[in-house]
Amino acid sequence: MTQLHTDVIIVGGGPAGLLLAIELGRRQIRTILFDQDCSTTINPQANATQARTMEHYRRLGFANEVRTQGLPPNYPTDIAYFTTFSGYELARFQLPSADEAKDLIKNMSGSWSAAELPHRVSQMYVEQVLHRQATRLKSVALRYQHEVTKVIDNIDHVEATVVTDKFTFVVSAQYLIGCDGPRSTVRKHLGITMEGETNKKRDFVGGYMHAVYLKGKHLYDAINGDPAWMHVNVNHRRRCFLAAIDGKSEFVFHTQLKSGEDKDNISEIQTRNMFAECMGKSVDFDIINRSSWTAGFTLVAEKLSVDRIFLAGDAAHLFTPTGGLGYNTAIEDAVNLGWKLAAVIKKWGGSRLLDSYQMERHPSAVRNTNYARGFAESLGSFKPKPELEAHTSEGSKLRAEASDYFNRHGREEFNIPGITFGNRYDGSPIIVSDGSEPPPDRANMYQPTACPGGRAPHLWLQNTTGKTTSLYDQFGFEFTLLCFDGGDKNIMGPLTSAAKSAELLLSVVNIAGEEARELYQSNFALIRPDQIVAWRGDQLPEEPEKIIRTLTGK
Ligand SMILES: Cc1cc2nc3c(=O)[nH]c(=O)nc-3n(C[C@H](O)[C@H](O)[C@H](O)COP(=O)(O)OP(=O)(O)OC[C@H]3O[C@@H](n4cnc5c(N)ncnc54)[C@H](O)[C@@H]3O)c2cc1C
């Protein structure tokens, strides 16, 4: 058996693995990613890229590339609720097209003070972009049709046994990250168990789901009302959701199986009948792919790391996909771990940086899985009566009630700035608290705050030529010191020297104007590579070495 050596082995090339490879590759860390499949996913899977994920893609320089993927640029991303898709439209939450989103965000404030709005796009397209980006990085190697069958954690290195159809070999590395999805081989090798709720039964999004990726020229003719991105049906016979994939002819259809329907044994005729039942009429379509999955998990791994091995993404937490949080939480794991691993490998980061991964990301996974469970309860516990579809006064009354319910539910599940921007790392050993209290955690409301431990508040800046730029575009790739006091650069000396001695890359950025100072409620703020406020103050620290030691986890 041959033996190779690298800095980091990533097992799994889904969103978590690919983004981690990009974060490491951008920092010139030698990384090999192994995936057992022959390519990125060919199934649509996740359909929503949240605004915070888009902000990370912007930081990495490819948010615009992602925003061009999927639906046509002028296609609205509404969520619409129907009895059947050719029947009554009950409720609709209107959301902008990709083209509108780019401009709209520049005029939004409050909860939506952000550099990016969400993008409704299938994971299949996002993974293609992530793959393209990762292949451009010299220190990253992507190896498909390579299955990792065994991992060993030694004191000073890790080893992975890799199997292809031709040979078996061992790779050693400083660190190994299991981004290998829900059935994670890495997690099983570590003996880590998942904690939380399994197989919760609900009338909808609680049980076996049948997923069909399909294509049909006349599907849009059969669906009532204006185009939407997500279609959800509500009737007593069969519940489903139907997401538009390309805005022309492709959709993904997910319906919950009823008792007596065997998830491993559904004939094509049964699939077609299920679809017709949800459409309210029979429509011709081609099946691209069929699969099944289980809704009803709210699970988080008891630990996200053991020594030199870490878990990220679905290997570390399992969601019911309501709220569209699984892939987005996976991305945030990769962002959090990427800069820390690179810092430790480059030796400017200390061991507490890696310890902080568990402390920061475990509570985030518990928080996000619980939000998803709440949305599943709300969606799945609505019990449509048979008269909901009747052309009677009782039917009208029930439809009006359902309309109220889903107009409220739609906003709650799909307007979630609080979830996407409001996650916090309070109590982390690499955050310097200033004693201030963060605002309460709410799903649908985000209150910008520079209280250390949360996302840096965003602001649109106007330059002298009148061009609008994002505050985030001013940040350096690693740490950034924001100065809001008019910017006498000479006083930065001790802090920048301390950062330099610690080999921490620190960009100093002066932001003019009272608005930014007001927003940050301080003269200075130190921002981490993942755009989290690590420290703020009106004066620069008297003992900058101490702050730098905290930030670097030493
Ligand atoms: C119907 C549905 C809708 C969803 N909608 C959303 C949504 O709107 N928004 C959202 O955020 N999330 C959504 N999700 C969840 C989302 O798809 C997952 O959370 C996401 O794919 C997790 O990414 P990951 O990289 O952690 O794992 P995965 O995407 O599962 O990738 C794991 C990779 O590891 C590889 N692998 C596994 N074992 C090995 C091994 N031993 N060796 C080598 N390679 C291995 C696999 O081939 C795979 O490529 C949805 C999920 C479903 C089922």
The ligand as a MOL file (V3000), in Angstrom:
LIG
                    3D

  0  0  0     0  0            999 V3000
M  V30 BEGIN CTAB
M  V30 COUNTS 53 58 0 0 0
M  V30 BEGIN ATOM
M  V30 1 C -35.3640 17.2820 0.2260 0
M  V30 2 C -34.3100 18.0670 0.8640 0
M  V30 3 C -34.3840 19.4280 0.7880 0
M  V30 4 C -33.4130 20.1800 1.4190 0
M  V30 5 N -33.5300 21.5330 1.3700 0
M  V30 6 C -32.6080 22.2810 2.0020 0
M  V30 7 C -32.6410 23.7030 1.8880 0
M  V30 8 O -33.4890 24.2920 1.2160 0
M  V30 9 N -31.6680 24.4120 2.5240 0
M  V30 10 C -30.6980 23.7860 3.2610 0
M  V30 11 O -29.8710 24.4850 3.8700 0
M  V30 12 N -30.6200 22.4320 3.3420 0
M  V30 13 C -31.5300 21.6620 2.7270 0
M  V30 14 N -31.4030 20.3100 2.7450 0
M  V30 15 C -30.2800 19.6830 3.4280 0
M  V30 16 C -29.0010 19.6310 2.5970 0
M  V30 17 O -29.1970 18.9270 1.3910 0
M  V30 18 C -27.8780 18.9900 3.4070 0
M  V30 19 O -27.8870 19.5710 4.6860 0
M  V30 20 C -26.5190 19.2050 2.7550 0
M  V30 21 O -26.3580 18.4320 1.6030 0
M  V30 22 C -25.3890 18.8530 3.7300 0
M  V30 23 O -24.1520 19.0170 3.1020 0
M  V30 24 P -22.9050 18.1570 3.5560 0
M  V30 25 O -21.7740 18.6260 2.7160 0
M  V30 26 O -22.7610 18.1890 5.0140 0
M  V30 27 O -23.2710 16.6400 3.2300 0
M  V30 28 P -23.6920 15.9420 1.8540 0
M  V30 29 O -24.2600 16.9210 0.8970 0
M  V30 30 O -24.5140 14.7660 2.2520 0
M  V30 31 O -22.3120 15.4340 1.2510 0
M  V30 32 C -21.6340 14.3370 1.8130 0
M  V30 33 C -20.6810 13.8170 0.7610 0
M  V30 34 O -19.8530 12.8260 1.3590 0
M  V30 35 C -19.6410 11.7660 0.4520 0
M  V30 36 N -19.2780 10.5850 1.2520 0
M  V30 37 C -20.0190 9.9760 2.1970 0
M  V30 38 N -19.3250 8.9650 2.7740 0
M  V30 39 C -18.1040 8.9590 2.1740 0
M  V30 40 C -16.9310 8.1570 2.3370 0
M  V30 41 N -16.8630 7.1920 3.2430 0
M  V30 42 N -15.8600 8.4150 1.5480 0
M  V30 43 C -15.8920 9.4010 0.6260 0
M  V30 44 N -16.9890 10.1940 0.4300 0
M  V30 45 C -18.0710 9.9850 1.2010 0
M  V30 46 C -20.9700 11.6560 -0.2890 0
M  V30 47 O -20.7820 11.0550 -1.5510 0
M  V30 48 C -21.3860 13.1310 -0.4010 0
M  V30 49 O -20.9430 13.6960 -1.6090 0
M  V30 50 C -32.3490 19.5280 2.1150 0
M  V30 51 C -32.2690 18.1530 2.1520 0
M  V30 52 C -33.2400 17.4130 1.5400 0
M  V30 53 C -33.1690 15.9200 1.5940 0
M  V30 END ATOM
M  V30 BEGIN BOND
M  V30 1 1 1 2
M  V30 2 1 2 3
M  V30 3 2 2 52
M  V30 4 2 3 4
M  V30 5 1 4 5
M  V30 6 1 4 50
M  V30 7 2 5 6
M  V30 8 1 6 7
M  V30 9 1 6 13
M  V30 10 2 7 8
M  V30 11 1 7 9
M  V30 12 1 9 10
M  V30 13 2 10 11
M  V30 14 1 10 12
M  V30 15 2 12 13
M  V30 16 1 13 14
M  V30 17 1 14 15
M  V30 18 1 14 50
M  V30 19 1 15 16
M  V30 20 1 16 17
M  V30 21 1 16 18
M  V30 22 1 18 19
M  V30 23 1 18 20
M  V30 24 1 20 21
M  V30 25 1 20 22
M  V30 26 1 22 23
M  V30 27 1 23 24
M  V30 28 2 24 25
M  V30 29 1 24 26
M  V30 30 1 24 27
M  V30 31 1 27 28
M  V30 32 2 28 29
M  V30 33 1 28 30
M  V30 34 1 28 31
M  V30 35 1 31 32
M  V30 36 1 32 33
M  V30 37 1 33 34
M  V30 38 1 33 48
M  V30 39 1 34 35
M  V30 40 1 35 36
M  V30 41 1 35 46
M  V30 42 1 36 37
M  V30 43 1 36 45
M  V30 44 2 37 38
M  V30 45 1 38 39
M  V30 46 1 39 40
M  V30 47 2 39 45
M  V30 48 1 40 41
M  V30 49 2 40 42
M  V30 50 1 42 43
M  V30 51 2 43 44
M  V30 52 1 44 45
M  V30 53 1 46 47
M  V30 54 1 46 48
M  V30 55 1 48 49
M  V30 56 2 50 51
M  V30 57 1 51 52
M  V30 58 1 52 53
M  V30 END BOND
M  V30 END CTAB
M  END
